[in-house]
């Protein structure tokens, strides 16, 4: 019941927050120079795949920014990317300033949300992003937070999501 209320308030808030329309324009991975990647950072193998993909893009002289999301921060573990946790979000899932603010204000050529599950903080960042082109995975078809939604049979296999992304944005 509380989660359903959170979702209703969250999407109601987004409807009014998202009044400004950023200029959207499809872009290929080849032509994108400034790329933002957001993802759930709880799975170490998935993190490694995303870091390898990021490294591959950087070798192609792309400016790549990463932002992970973890519901709870694990102390004593050093992450090789910036992240947010529930501590930096409101009770209904809206992330606060800092790193998430940088992501929402940055004029990325391409914003990729690798989260295939429902994750309100990452949905918020995607929705209000100034990115020219936003890509998401396994979202509702009528989700206005993305310009391209890629649907994969294997939601949890990040390597397949990356392959699909490279295939459709080539």
C-alpha atoms as an extended CHARMM CRD file, in Angstrom:
* protein
*
       170  EXT
         1         1  UNK       CA              0.0000000000        0.0000000000        0.0000000000  PROA      1               0.0000000000
         2         2  UNK       CA              2.7550000000        2.4680000000        0.9360000000  PROA      2               0.0000000000
         3         3  UNK       CA              4.7970000000        1.5530000000       -2.1640000000  PROA      3               0.0000000000
         4         4  UNK       CA              1.7520000000        2.1410000000       -4.3610000000  PROA      4               0.0000000000
         5         5  UNK       CA              1.2500000000        5.5430000000       -2.7190000000  PROA      5               0.0000000000
         6         6  UNK       CA              4.9250000000        6.3680000000       -3.2920000000  PROA      6               0.0000000000
         7         7  UNK       CA              4.5560000000        5.5120000000       -6.9950000000  PROA      7               0.0000000000
         8         8  UNK       CA              1.4140000000        7.6440000000       -7.3660000000  PROA      8               0.0000000000
         9         9  UNK       CA              3.0170000000       10.6640000000       -5.6990000000  PROA      9               0.0000000000
        10        10  UNK       CA              6.2370000000       10.1460000000       -7.6310000000  PROA      10              0.0000000000
        11        11  UNK       CA              4.5780000000       10.0150000000      -11.0550000000  PROA      11              0.0000000000
        12        12  UNK       CA              2.2410000000       12.8890000000      -10.1590000000  PROA      12              0.0000000000
        13        13  UNK       CA              5.2870000000       14.9550000000       -9.1940000000  PROA      13              0.0000000000
        14        14  UNK       CA              7.0610000000       14.0210000000      -12.4320000000  PROA      14              0.0000000000
        15        15  UNK       CA              4.0660000000       15.0340000000      -14.5340000000  PROA      15              0.0000000000
        16        16  UNK       CA              4.3290000000       18.5930000000      -13.2460000000  PROA      16              0.0000000000
        17        17  UNK       CA              8.1160000000       18.7020000000      -12.9860000000  PROA      17              0.0000000000
        18        18  UNK       CA              8.5630000000       17.5280000000      -16.5550000000  PROA      18              0.0000000000
        19        19  UNK       CA              6.6910000000       20.4530000000      -18.1560000000  PROA      19              0.0000000000
        20        20  UNK       CA              9.8610000000       21.8080000000      -19.7800000000  PROA      20              0.0000000000
        21        21  UNK       CA             10.5890000000       20.0110000000      -22.9650000000  PROA      21              0.0000000000
        22        22  UNK       CA             14.2390000000       19.4490000000      -23.7660000000  PROA      22              0.0000000000
        23        23  UNK       CA             15.0960000000       19.2380000000      -27.4220000000  PROA      23              0.0000000000
        24        24  UNK       CA             15.2600000000       15.5100000000      -28.1520000000  PROA      24              0.0000000000
        25        25  UNK       CA             17.2190000000       14.1160000000      -31.0600000000  PROA      25              0.0000000000
        26        26  UNK       CA             18.0990000000       10.4960000000      -31.9060000000  PROA      26              0.0000000000
        27        27  UNK       CA             21.8310000000        9.8420000000      -31.8970000000  PROA      27              0.0000000000
        28        28  UNK       CA             24.0650000000        6.8450000000      -32.5100000000  PROA      28              0.0000000000
        29        29  UNK       CA             26.7610000000        5.6290000000      -30.1420000000  PROA      29              0.0000000000
        30        30  UNK       CA             29.3000000000        6.6230000000      -32.7790000000  PROA      30              0.0000000000
        31        31  UNK       CA             28.1460000000       10.2490000000      -32.8420000000  PROA      31              0.0000000000
        32        32  UNK       CA             27.4320000000       10.6960000000      -29.1290000000  PROA      32              0.0000000000
        33        33  UNK       CA             30.3080000000       12.4660000000      -27.4140000000  PROA      33              0.0000000000
        34        34  UNK       CA             28.8900000000       13.0720000000      -23.9090000000  PROA      34              0.0000000000
        35        35  UNK       CA             27.2360000000        9.9330000000      -22.4690000000  PROA      35              0.0000000000
        36        36  UNK       CA             25.5890000000        9.4540000000      -19.0810000000  PROA      36              0.0000000000
        37        37  UNK       CA             25.0440000000        5.9340000000      -17.7530000000  PROA      37              0.0000000000
        38        38  UNK       CA             22.8520000000        5.2200000000      -14.7260000000  PROA      38              0.0000000000
        39        39  UNK       CA             22.3630000000        1.7730000000      -13.2490000000  PROA      39              0.0000000000
        40        40  UNK       CA             21.5560000000       -0.2400000000      -10.1240000000  PROA      40              0.0000000000
        41        41  UNK       CA             24.8890000000       -0.9950000000       -8.4770000000  PROA      41              0.0000000000
        42        42  UNK       CA             24.0250000000       -3.8980000000       -6.1980000000  PROA      42              0.0000000000
        43        43  UNK       CA             25.4000000000       -6.6400000000       -8.4530000000  PROA      43              0.0000000000
        44        44  UNK       CA             29.2080000000       -6.7050000000       -8.7430000000  PROA      44              0.0000000000
        45        45  UNK       CA             29.2340000000       -8.6900000000      -12.0250000000  PROA      45              0.0000000000
        46        46  UNK       CA             26.8260000000       -6.2110000000      -13.6150000000  PROA      46              0.0000000000
        47        47  UNK       CA             28.9210000000       -3.3190000000      -12.3180000000  PROA      47              0.0000000000
        48        48  UNK       CA             31.9900000000       -4.8800000000      -13.9350000000  PROA      48              0.0000000000
        49        49  UNK       CA             30.1600000000       -5.2160000000      -17.2820000000  PROA      49              0.0000000000
        50        50  UNK       CA             29.0400000000       -1.5930000000      -17.1580000000  PROA      50              0.0000000000
        51        51  UNK       CA             32.5430000000       -0.4390000000      -16.1990000000  PROA      51              0.0000000000
        52        52  UNK       CA             33.9920000000       -2.4390000000      -19.1350000000  PROA      52              0.0000000000
        53        53  UNK       CA             31.4220000000       -0.8770000000      -21.4950000000  PROA      53              0.0000000000
        54        54  UNK       CA             32.2860000000        2.5690000000      -20.1270000000  PROA      54              0.0000000000
        55        55  UNK       CA             35.9930000000        1.8970000000      -20.6320000000  PROA      55              0.0000000000
        56        56  UNK       CA             35.3160000000        0.7980000000      -24.2170000000  PROA      56              0.0000000000
        57        57  UNK       CA             33.4630000000        4.0620000000      -24.8800000000  PROA      57              0.0000000000
        58        58  UNK       CA             36.2400000000        6.1050000000      -23.2850000000  PROA      58              0.0000000000
        59        59  UNK       CA             38.7720000000        4.3950000000      -25.5540000000  PROA      59              0.0000000000
        60        60  UNK       CA             36.6880000000        5.7890000000      -28.4240000000  PROA      60              0.0000000000
        61        61  UNK       CA             37.2870000000        9.2530000000      -26.9160000000  PROA      61              0.0000000000
        62        62  UNK       CA             33.7930000000        9.6030000000      -25.4580000000  PROA      62              0.0000000000
        63        63  UNK       CA             33.1370000000       11.5690000000      -22.2630000000  PROA      63              0.0000000000
        64        64  UNK       CA             31.3360000000        8.9930000000      -20.1170000000  PROA      64              0.0000000000
        65        65  UNK       CA             29.8160000000        9.7240000000      -16.7030000000  PROA      65              0.0000000000
        66        66  UNK       CA             28.5310000000        6.9250000000      -14.4670000000  PROA      66              0.0000000000
        67        67  UNK       CA             26.0300000000        7.0150000000      -11.6070000000  PROA      67              0.0000000000
        68        68  UNK       CA             25.0950000000        3.9290000000       -9.6380000000  PROA      68              0.0000000000
        69        69  UNK       CA             22.1650000000        3.4940000000       -7.2770000000  PROA      69              0.0000000000
        70        70  UNK       CA             22.1980000000        1.2960000000       -4.2020000000  PROA      70              0.0000000000
        71        71  UNK       CA             19.3140000000        1.2380000000       -1.7390000000  PROA      71              0.0000000000
        72        72  UNK       CA             21.7650000000        0.8080000000        1.1320000000  PROA      72              0.0000000000
        73        73  UNK       CA             25.3940000000        1.8060000000        1.1280000000  PROA      73              0.0000000000
        74        74  UNK       CA             27.8770000000       -0.8900000000        2.0950000000  PROA      74              0.0000000000
        75        75  UNK       CA             30.5780000000        0.6230000000        4.2540000000  PROA      75              0.0000000000
        76        76  UNK       CA             34.1390000000       -0.5260000000        3.8710000000  PROA      76              0.0000000000
        77        77  UNK       CA             33.7860000000       -1.1640000000        0.1540000000  PROA      77              0.0000000000
        78        78  UNK       CA             35.2690000000        1.2760000000       -2.3630000000  PROA      78              0.0000000000
        79        79  UNK       CA             33.2140000000        1.8050000000       -5.5250000000  PROA      79              0.0000000000
        80        80  UNK       CA             34.9790000000        2.9650000000       -8.7260000000  PROA      80              0.0000000000
        81        81  UNK       CA             32.0310000000        5.2140000000       -9.6640000000  PROA      81              0.0000000000
        82        82  UNK       CA             29.8320000000        7.7970000000       -7.9400000000  PROA      82              0.0000000000
        83        83  UNK       CA             26.5610000000        6.5170000000       -6.5160000000  PROA      83              0.0000000000
        84        84  UNK       CA             23.4620000000        7.5220000000       -4.6210000000  PROA      84              0.0000000000
        85        85  UNK       CA             21.5590000000        5.5750000000       -1.9990000000  PROA      85              0.0000000000
        86        86  UNK       CA             18.2020000000        5.8910000000       -0.2500000000  PROA      86              0.0000000000
        87        87  UNK       CA             19.9040000000        8.2820000000        2.1350000000  PROA      87              0.0000000000
        88        88  UNK       CA             20.0820000000       10.8500000000       -0.6970000000  PROA      88              0.0000000000
        89        89  UNK       CA             16.4390000000       10.4210000000       -1.7600000000  PROA      89              0.0000000000
        90        90  UNK       CA             13.1300000000       11.7070000000       -0.4410000000  PROA      90              0.0000000000
        91        91  UNK       CA             10.6210000000        9.2930000000        1.0490000000  PROA      91              0.0000000000
        92        92  UNK       CA              8.8890000000        8.9400000000       -2.3170000000  PROA      92              0.0000000000
        93        93  UNK       CA             12.0900000000        8.3430000000       -4.3300000000  PROA      93              0.0000000000
        94        94  UNK       CA             13.1760000000       11.7660000000       -5.6230000000  PROA      94              0.0000000000
        95        95  UNK       CA             16.9710000000       12.0620000000       -5.4220000000  PROA      95              0.0000000000
        96        96  UNK       CA             18.4900000000       15.1440000000       -3.8110000000  PROA      96              0.0000000000
        97        97  UNK       CA             21.1850000000       17.3890000000       -5.2850000000  PROA      97              0.0000000000
        98        98  UNK       CA             24.8740000000       16.5860000000       -5.5610000000  PROA      98              0.0000000000
        99        99  UNK       CA             25.7540000000       13.8860000000       -8.0340000000  PROA      99              0.0000000000
       100       100  UNK       CA             22.1590000000       13.2490000000       -9.1020000000  PROA      100             0.0000000000
       101       101  UNK       CA             21.7230000000       16.9910000000       -9.6800000000  PROA      101             0.0000000000
       102       102  UNK       CA             24.7750000000       16.9560000000      -11.9420000000  PROA      102             0.0000000000
       103       103  UNK       CA             23.1650000000       14.1610000000      -13.9810000000  PROA      103             0.0000000000
       104       104  UNK       CA             19.8350000000       15.9250000000      -14.3520000000  PROA      104             0.0000000000
       105       105  UNK       CA             21.4470000000       19.2200000000      -15.4360000000  PROA      105             0.0000000000
       106       106  UNK       CA             24.1630000000       17.8370000000      -17.7380000000  PROA      106             0.0000000000
       107       107  UNK       CA             23.3500000000       18.1510000000      -21.4430000000  PROA      107             0.0000000000
       108       108  UNK       CA             24.3180000000       14.5860000000      -22.3390000000  PROA      108             0.0000000000
       109       109  UNK       CA             24.0660000000       13.5770000000      -25.9690000000  PROA      109             0.0000000000
       110       110  UNK       CA             22.9230000000       10.1700000000      -24.7360000000  PROA      110             0.0000000000
       111       111  UNK       CA             21.5660000000        9.0260000000      -21.3550000000  PROA      111             0.0000000000
       112       112  UNK       CA             21.3700000000        5.2560000000      -20.7930000000  PROA      112             0.0000000000
       113       113  UNK       CA             19.4230000000        3.7570000000      -17.8900000000  PROA      113             0.0000000000
       114       114  UNK       CA             20.5310000000        0.1240000000      -17.5460000000  PROA      114             0.0000000000
       115       115  UNK       CA             18.0580000000       -0.5280000000      -14.7350000000  PROA      115             0.0000000000
       116       116  UNK       CA             15.4880000000       -3.0520000000      -15.9360000000  PROA      116             0.0000000000
       117       117  UNK       CA             13.5530000000       -3.0650000000      -12.6650000000  PROA      117             0.0000000000
       118       118  UNK       CA             11.3750000000       -0.3360000000      -11.1820000000  PROA      118             0.0000000000
       119       119  UNK       CA             13.7770000000        2.1280000000       -9.5320000000  PROA      119             0.0000000000
       120       120  UNK       CA             12.2390000000        5.4990000000       -8.7020000000  PROA      120             0.0000000000
       121       121  UNK       CA             15.4650000000        7.5240000000       -8.2160000000  PROA      121             0.0000000000
       122       122  UNK       CA             16.8360000000        6.4310000000      -11.6050000000  PROA      122             0.0000000000
       123       123  UNK       CA             13.4330000000        6.9910000000      -13.2540000000  PROA      123             0.0000000000
       124       124  UNK       CA             13.4430000000       10.5280000000      -11.8660000000  PROA      124             0.0000000000
       125       125  UNK       CA             16.9320000000       11.2510000000      -13.1900000000  PROA      125             0.0000000000
       126       126  UNK       CA             15.9250000000        9.9340000000      -16.6380000000  PROA      126             0.0000000000
       127       127  UNK       CA             12.6630000000       11.8790000000      -16.6650000000  PROA      127             0.0000000000
       128       128  UNK       CA             14.0870000000       15.3080000000      -15.8330000000  PROA      128             0.0000000000
       129       129  UNK       CA             17.3980000000       14.8820000000      -17.6460000000  PROA      129             0.0000000000
       130       130  UNK       CA             18.4580000000       17.4840000000      -20.1860000000  PROA      130             0.0000000000
       131       131  UNK       CA             19.8980000000       14.6610000000      -22.3220000000  PROA      131             0.0000000000
       132       132  UNK       CA             19.1910000000       14.8820000000      -26.0360000000  PROA      132             0.0000000000
       133       133  UNK       CA             18.3580000000       11.1670000000      -26.2750000000  PROA      133             0.0000000000
       134       134  UNK       CA             17.3340000000        8.8200000000      -23.4270000000  PROA      134             0.0000000000
       135       135  UNK       CA             17.4230000000        5.0360000000      -23.6330000000  PROA      135             0.0000000000
       136       136  UNK       CA             15.8410000000        2.6260000000      -21.1410000000  PROA      136             0.0000000000
       137       137  UNK       CA             15.3230000000       -1.1100000000      -20.8730000000  PROA      137             0.0000000000
       138       138  UNK       CA             12.1610000000       -3.1280000000      -20.2220000000  PROA      138             0.0000000000
       139       139  UNK       CA             10.0240000000       -0.1690000000      -19.2840000000  PROA      139             0.0000000000
       140       140  UNK       CA              6.3430000000        0.3260000000      -19.9450000000  PROA      140             0.0000000000
       141       141  UNK       CA              5.7530000000        1.0150000000      -23.6180000000  PROA      141             0.0000000000
       142       142  UNK       CA              3.9730000000        4.3080000000      -22.9080000000  PROA      142             0.0000000000
       143       143  UNK       CA              6.7130000000        5.5820000000      -20.5690000000  PROA      143             0.0000000000
       144       144  UNK       CA              7.4590000000        9.1540000000      -21.6120000000  PROA      144             0.0000000000
       145       145  UNK       CA             10.7640000000        9.1800000000      -19.7000000000  PROA      145             0.0000000000
       146       146  UNK       CA             12.5750000000        7.5390000000      -22.6290000000  PROA      146             0.0000000000
       147       147  UNK       CA             12.9960000000        8.2310000000      -26.2960000000  PROA      147             0.0000000000
       148       148  UNK       CA             13.9270000000        4.6060000000      -27.0160000000  PROA      148             0.0000000000
       149       149  UNK       CA             12.9510000000        1.5700000000      -24.9760000000  PROA      149             0.0000000000
       150       150  UNK       CA             14.8180000000       -1.6620000000      -25.6930000000  PROA      150             0.0000000000
       151       151  UNK       CA             13.1000000000       -4.8340000000      -24.5530000000  PROA      151             0.0000000000
       152       152  UNK       CA             15.2200000000       -7.8710000000      -23.7520000000  PROA      152             0.0000000000
       153       153  UNK       CA             14.1070000000      -11.3800000000      -22.8590000000  PROA      153             0.0000000000
       154       154  UNK       CA             16.9350000000      -11.6190000000      -20.3530000000  PROA      154             0.0000000000
       155       155  UNK       CA             16.4230000000       -8.6200000000      -18.0760000000  PROA      155             0.0000000000
       156       156  UNK       CA             19.1600000000       -9.5380000000      -15.6530000000  PROA      156             0.0000000000
       157       157  UNK       CA             21.8700000000      -10.2210000000      -18.2330000000  PROA      157             0.0000000000
       158       158  UNK       CA             23.5750000000       -6.8450000000      -18.5720000000  PROA      158             0.0000000000
       159       159  UNK       CA             25.8360000000       -8.1500000000      -21.3600000000  PROA      159             0.0000000000
       160       160  UNK       CA             22.7590000000       -8.7830000000      -23.5320000000  PROA      160             0.0000000000
       161       161  UNK       CA             21.4300000000       -5.3160000000      -22.7470000000  PROA      161             0.0000000000
       162       162  UNK       CA             24.7610000000       -3.8100000000      -23.8410000000  PROA      162             0.0000000000
       163       163  UNK       CA             24.7640000000       -5.8920000000      -27.0480000000  PROA      163             0.0000000000
       164       164  UNK       CA             21.2060000000       -4.7570000000      -27.8330000000  PROA      164             0.0000000000
       165       165  UNK       CA             22.1820000000       -1.1610000000      -27.1780000000  PROA      165             0.0000000000
       166       166  UNK       CA             25.1970000000       -1.3880000000      -29.4910000000  PROA      166             0.0000000000
       167       167  UNK       CA             23.0860000000       -3.0980000000      -32.1630000000  PROA      167             0.0000000000
       168       168  UNK       CA             20.2490000000       -0.5630000000      -32.1970000000  PROA      168             0.0000000000
       169       169  UNK       CA             22.3650000000        2.5590000000      -31.7300000000  PROA      169             0.0000000000
       170       170  UNK       CA             24.9810000000        1.7130000000      -34.3550000000  PROA      170             0.0000000000
